[in-house]
Structures are given as structure tokens and as C-alpha cells.
């Protein structure tokens, strides 16, 4: 990991007003250090830390991803009841879930049209609309 990747990760943590612990700095640099958005699972990020030669527990990865979400730096995308992905792009946008590779990618937001939503119950407000389009390769 180079200095620029570490710097991007550090700046990202500042945006979320998070204390830059060693683990947070490492995971932030892996997530945003190259300047690209990505979708990760806790397990895939844990594997990336191992490949980098760093030691962080899987529990720490889970806890840190949750902290990043709570700070507004990431969004959790739940594909089904057992699989969560974490997205560094926090703007509202749809996703493709590729069932064969179990990967999540961005879908073109400008091609999605939602004509209407069900009436929201009294005492509630719309927080967000998550769109996950499940695909299989033919």
C-alpha cells in the first residue's frame, strides 16, 4: 500500500469523523485508496487484508464496516437474508447481483424508472429505496 492510498483512506475517515485507528486506516486504504468505489463483503475485505500482509480479525472487519456505515461513509446492501455487501458509493443507485459469481455491481441509475411506490403508512417516512436486480449468466 502506497502513501497516496493511505492518505486517501485517512481523508475518508476524516469525512466520517472517525478516529484513525490502525485497523480503520488499513481498511479505509483498501476500500478507497485507489480512488475507485467498490462493493465488498466482510469476508472479501478480510481476505484483502491478509493478502496485504496485515493482520486484522474478521470480527474487526465486520465491526469496522458497521462503523463506516454508521458514519455515512458506506451503505450496506442486503442481497438476501444471509449476504450483505458494503458499497463505498453512498448515492442512491441500483445494483445488479450476479448469482453465479455472487458479486454486486452498479446498475445504470439513469435507466431505472420507478413509476410509483405504495402509500407510506402514517407515522413513517421514506428512508430509501434499494433496488437489487438479480441476474444469471446464460
Secondary structure, 3 states (H helix, E strand, C coil): CCHHHHHHHHHHHHHCCCCCCHHHHHHHHHHHCCCCCCEECHHHHHHHHHHCCCCCCHHHHHHHHHHHHHCCCCEEEEEECCEEEEECCCCCCCEEEECCCCEEEECCHHHCCCCCCCCCCCCCCCCCCCCEEEECCC
